[in-house]
Amino acid sequence: MCSSIRFPRVVANSTIFIRRISYLFLFKIEPIFVITYEPEHEFDDSDFDPDYRQKLIVADAEKAYVSMMKPGYNVQLFKNYPKGADGLYDTGLARYGYAIGECLKFRTANGTITGSRNPLTGMIDNDADAIFVDGDVVRFFKSGIDFPGEADSSTEIDE
Protein backbone atom coordinates (compact mmCIF):
# COMPACT_ATOMS: atom_id res chain seq x y z
CA MET A 1 0.00 0.00 0.00
CA CYS A 2 1.38 3.41 -0.93
CA SER A 3 0.93 6.53 1.15
CA SER A 4 0.00 9.94 -0.22
CA ILE A 5 2.53 12.74 -0.52
CA ARG A 6 1.18 16.25 -0.05
CA PHE A 7 2.98 19.48 -0.80
CA PRO A 8 2.15 22.38 1.55
CA ARG A 9 0.94 25.80 0.53
CA VAL A 10 3.29 28.64 1.25
CA VAL A 11 1.67 31.75 2.76
CA ALA A 12 3.49 35.09 2.67
CA ASN A 13 2.08 38.60 3.00
CA SER A 14 -1.52 37.36 2.81
CA THR A 15 -0.89 36.01 -0.70
CA ILE A 16 -1.17 32.28 -1.31
CA PHE A 17 1.41 30.67 -3.55
CA ILE A 18 0.99 27.06 -4.60
CA ARG A 19 4.08 25.16 -5.65
CA ARG A 20 3.96 23.96 -9.22
CA ILE A 21 5.61 20.62 -9.73
CA SER A 22 6.50 19.04 -13.04
CA TYR A 23 7.08 15.33 -13.23
CA LEU A 24 9.55 13.69 -15.52
CA PHE A 25 9.15 9.95 -15.87
CA LEU A 26 12.57 8.38 -16.07
CA PHE A 27 11.56 4.95 -17.25
CA LYS A 28 13.67 2.10 -15.93
CA ILE A 29 12.25 -0.74 -17.93
CA GLU A 30 11.98 -4.14 -16.30
CA PRO A 31 10.16 -6.23 -18.91
CA ILE A 32 8.38 -9.47 -18.19
CA PHE A 33 7.89 -11.57 -21.29
CA VAL A 34 5.18 -14.24 -21.50
CA ILE A 35 5.63 -16.25 -24.66
CA THR A 36 3.36 -19.05 -25.83
CA TYR A 37 4.25 -21.68 -28.42
CA GLU A 38 2.28 -24.14 -30.49
CA PRO A 39 2.78 -27.81 -29.48
CA GLU A 40 4.67 -28.53 -32.72
CA HIS A 41 7.11 -25.63 -32.23
CA GLU A 42 10.79 -26.58 -32.53
CA PHE A 43 12.85 -24.58 -30.08
CA ASP A 44 16.17 -22.89 -30.79
CA ASP A 45 18.40 -20.57 -28.73
CA SER A 46 16.53 -17.43 -29.81
CA ASP A 47 13.38 -18.73 -28.08
CA PHE A 48 15.12 -18.34 -24.72
CA ASP A 49 16.58 -14.88 -25.34
CA PRO A 50 13.70 -12.55 -26.26
CA ASP A 51 14.47 -9.55 -28.44
CA TYR A 52 14.68 -6.95 -25.69
CA ARG A 53 14.99 -3.52 -27.31
CA GLN A 54 15.00 -1.08 -24.41
CA LYS A 55 14.91 2.11 -26.51
CA LEU A 56 11.76 0.94 -28.32
CA ILE A 57 10.10 -0.02 -25.05
CA VAL A 58 10.95 3.31 -23.40
CA ALA A 59 9.70 5.28 -26.43
CA ASP A 60 6.50 3.24 -26.51
CA ALA A 61 5.91 3.59 -22.75
CA GLU A 62 6.22 7.37 -23.02
CA LYS A 63 3.73 7.46 -25.88
CA ALA A 64 1.30 5.22 -24.00
CA TYR A 65 1.23 7.42 -20.90
CA VAL A 66 1.16 10.73 -22.79
CA SER A 67 -1.60 9.55 -25.15
CA MET A 68 -3.74 8.43 -22.19
CA MET A 69 -3.12 11.34 -19.79
CA LYS A 70 -2.73 14.21 -22.30
CA PRO A 71 -0.62 16.33 -19.94
CA GLY A 72 -0.88 20.05 -20.64
CA TYR A 73 2.87 20.56 -20.84
CA ASN A 74 3.36 18.02 -23.67
CA VAL A 75 3.24 19.51 -27.14
CA GLN A 76 3.20 16.08 -28.80
CA LEU A 77 0.22 14.00 -27.58
CA PHE A 78 0.75 10.94 -29.80
CA LYS A 79 -2.85 10.87 -31.07
CA ASN A 80 -2.10 7.88 -33.34
CA TYR A 81 -0.72 5.71 -30.53
CA PRO A 82 0.01 2.76 -30.65
CA LYS A 83 1.08 3.36 -34.23
CA GLY A 84 4.48 4.95 -34.63
CA ALA A 85 7.87 4.40 -36.17
CA ASP A 86 9.89 4.19 -32.95
CA GLY A 87 7.63 2.13 -30.66
CA LEU A 88 6.54 -1.50 -30.35
CA TYR A 89 3.68 -1.42 -32.86
CA ASP A 90 5.50 -3.19 -35.72
CA THR A 91 7.67 -5.53 -33.64
CA GLY A 92 5.38 -8.56 -33.86
CA LEU A 93 4.24 -8.53 -30.23
CA ALA A 94 0.61 -9.66 -29.97
CA ARG A 95 -0.12 -7.55 -26.87
CA TYR A 96 1.79 -5.65 -24.23
CA GLY A 97 1.13 -3.39 -21.29
CA TYR A 98 2.56 -0.90 -18.85
CA ALA A 99 2.19 -0.29 -15.13
CA ILE A 100 4.18 1.99 -12.84
CA GLY A 101 6.05 0.00 -10.19
CA GLU A 102 6.49 2.91 -7.79
CA CYS A 103 4.21 4.42 -5.16
CA LEU A 104 3.11 7.53 -7.01
CA LYS A 105 0.10 9.08 -8.68
CA PHE A 106 0.34 10.95 -11.95
CA ARG A 107 -2.50 13.47 -12.19
CA THR A 108 -3.55 15.61 -15.12
CA ALA A 109 -6.80 17.35 -16.03
CA ASN A 110 -7.70 14.13 -17.89
CA GLY A 111 -7.38 11.76 -14.94
CA THR A 112 -5.03 9.93 -12.61
CA ILE A 113 -2.76 6.95 -13.12
CA THR A 114 -1.70 5.23 -9.91
CA GLY A 115 1.47 3.22 -9.51
CA SER A 116 2.19 0.75 -6.74
CA ARG A 117 4.79 -1.68 -5.47
CA ASN A 118 4.63 -4.39 -2.84
CA PRO A 119 7.01 -3.33 -0.04
CA LEU A 120 7.90 -6.93 0.83
CA THR A 121 8.73 -8.21 -2.64
CA GLY A 122 9.62 -4.99 -4.45
CA MET A 123 7.38 -6.17 -7.30
CA ILE A 124 4.42 -4.34 -8.78
CA ASP A 125 1.10 -5.27 -7.20
CA ASN A 126 -2.60 -5.03 -8.04
CA ASP A 127 -2.94 -1.50 -6.67
CA ALA A 128 -1.22 -0.18 -9.81
CA ASP A 129 -3.31 0.92 -12.80
CA ALA A 130 -2.32 -0.47 -16.18
CA ILE A 131 -2.34 0.39 -19.88
CA PHE A 132 -2.68 -2.56 -22.27
CA VAL A 133 -2.23 -2.59 -26.03
CA ASP A 134 -3.76 -5.35 -28.16
CA GLY A 135 -3.16 -4.60 -31.85
CA ASP A 136 -4.71 -1.18 -32.52
CA VAL A 137 -6.74 -1.17 -29.30
CA VAL A 138 -5.37 0.68 -26.25
CA ARG A 139 -7.19 0.27 -22.95
CA PHE A 140 -6.68 1.78 -19.52
CA PHE A 141 -7.47 -0.40 -16.52
CA LYS A 142 -8.10 1.24 -13.13
CA SER A 143 -7.15 -0.81 -10.07
CA GLY A 144 -10.12 -1.58 -7.83
CA ILE A 145 -12.55 -0.80 -10.64
CA ASP A 146 -11.54 -2.82 -13.71
CA PHE A 147 -9.74 -5.49 -11.67
CA PRO A 148 -9.39 -6.16 -7.93
CA GLY A 149 -6.81 -4.14 -6.03
CA GLU A 150 -4.64 -5.67 -3.30
CA ALA A 151 -7.25 -4.94 -0.62
CA ASP A 152 -9.91 -6.58 -2.84
CA SER A 153 -7.77 -9.64 -3.67
CA SER A 154 -8.08 -11.50 -0.37
CA THR A 155 -10.93 -13.87 -1.09
CA GLU A 156 -11.75 -16.90 0.99
CA ILE A 157 -11.47 -20.34 -0.58
CA ASP A 158 -14.35 -22.70 0.12
CA GLU A 159 -13.25 -26.17 1.13
N, C-alpha and C positions, 0 to 999 in steps of 0.2 A: 504494500500500500504506500503510495506517495503522499507526502504532505504538501500543502500549498505554500507558496512563497509570495509574500505581499511586500510591495514597495511603499514606504510611507510618503505622505504629502509633506512638503516643506512649506512652512508658513513664515513669511517675513513681511513686516510693514503692512499687515492686514491684506496682503495680496497672496493668493494661493497659487503656487507653482506645482505642477504635477510632472514628475520625471517622465521623460519619453525614453523608451528603451527599444532598441532595434535588436532583433535576433538574427544571428547568422548561423545556419545549420552547417556544421562541419561534419559531414557524413563519414563516419568510420564504418565501412561496410563489413558486416559479418554474415555472409550468405549461408543459407541452409538449402541444399539442393535435395529435392525428392525426385528421383528418376524411376520411371516404370518401364519395363521391357516386356515384349511379347514372349510367350513360352519358347518359341523357336529361335529367339535371338542368340547369336553367337558372340560371346564377349571377347573384347580385346583390351589392351592397356588403356585406350582412350576412354573406355566406359568407366574407369575408376579414377579418372582425373578430369573432372568437368572443366569446360572452357570458362574460366573465371576471369572476366574482363572488368576489372574494377572501375576503370574510367567510364565505361558504358553504363555500369550499374549506378555510379554516383550521378552521372548526367541524367539518367532516367529517374532516379529517386527525386532529384531536384524538380524535374518537370512534373512528376506526380503530385508532389506537395503544393507546388505553386499553382498548378492547374485546378486543384481542389479548393485551396484556401483563398486564391486571388488576393494576395496581400497588396495593399495600396502602394507600397514602395517598390514593387516590381513593375518594370516597364513591359517586359516580356511575360505574358501570362500562359503561353503554350496552349492555345485554344484547340490545337489539333492533337493534343496528347491522347493516346500513346504513340501516335505516328510521329516520326522524326528521324533524322539522319544519324544522330549520335546517341541514340538510346537503345533499348532492348527490343524494339518492335520487330525488326527484321532478323533477329538472331535465331529463330526457330524454337524459342521457348513457348510452350503451350499456354502457360499462365504463370504469373508471378505476383508478388505483393510486397508491401512495405509496412513496417510498424516501427515506432520509435522506442528503443530499449533504454530510455532514461526517464526519470521522474520529472516530466515537464509538461506544460500545456502550451500549445501554440494557438493564440487567439488572433483572429482578424474579424473584420466586419461581416465576413461570410460564414463564420463558425469557429469551432474549436476542435483541434486534434490533440488527444491526450496520449502521452507516452507512459510507459510503466516498466518496472523491472523488479523481479523478485529479489529481495535483499539477501535471502539465504543462498540462492543458486547463482545470482548475477544474470540470469536469463530473463528474457522478456516474458511477461505473463499476460493473462487474459484481461487485465485492466487497461491494456493499450489498445487504442483504436487502430484500424488497419485500412490500407488501400490495396485493392486487388485488381489486377488487369487480366482479362481473359479475351484474347484476340483484340477486337476494337472496343470492347466494353470495359469501362473503368467504374468500379464501385467503391464507395466508402462505407465501412462497417464501424458502427459506434459500439464500444464495449458497454455491456449492460442493457443494450437495446436490441442490437442485431445479433448478438451472441452473449452468453453469460459472462459476466465479469468474475474476478476471483471470489468475491463475496457471494456470488450467485452459484458458484461451481460446486459447493459442498452439498451434494445430494446424498441421501441415504440409500443404501442398497438393500432391497428386500431379500430376505433369505428364505 
